[in-house]
Amino acid sequence: MSDDRQSTFTWIYATGAVVLVLLTIFAVTFAVQEHNDRVLSEEITGTGSELQDTGARITSIRDADMKDMNDYVRAYSQLAPLLNDYDRQLERITDLYNQARERDRRLLRIERLYRRPRLTNWENMSEILDVTHALNKVFRQETSVIQNMALLPESERMQFWHEQFLPLEAQEKGLRAKLLIVGQRMSPAEQ
């Protein structure tokens, strides 16, 4: 065999080996990204479910039919430990969404070849998380006001209620309405 022919075969084998290595790297990168995305998605789903459950429990206590100030004191004493769980879960899901958002922004994302970016989803989720953080802060303030009200004599509670609690309750209702509007903007595919 001539040197030219042997050189051509060597070049073809080397090129084939490089292509094979590149395809292998591409496949491994794709598999790793898909696995990491699936794990992150499962964490977001699980934490989101916990957050919704805790939020539903908080809302059911908050929205119960309370007839007098003592009912509010009892109800809000039950809220305090739930709000701690809610804080933890809210921080966790915020961190997870930030990780997913950063992962989506990376330059080398193989999934971009077959999947559309989720920019609207990130914007909506950021707004939902911001409103949820604000709502949680109001719940905490309401809880503190009710606890302080419980320490007052009966004769002073009504004025304290009107001055301290009702403005927070109005703020809470506004945030709940905003959360509902933002949540409705998300399509089922984005959630």
CORFEN-V660633 format. One record per helix or strand. SS is the DSSP state (hx for helix, st for strand). FROM is the first residue (numbers start at 1). TO is the last residue. Records with the same first field share a line. If there is no record, write none. Layout:
SS=FROM-TO + FROM-TO
//
This chain:
hx=3-62 + 69-105 + 110-113 + 119-150 + 154-185
//
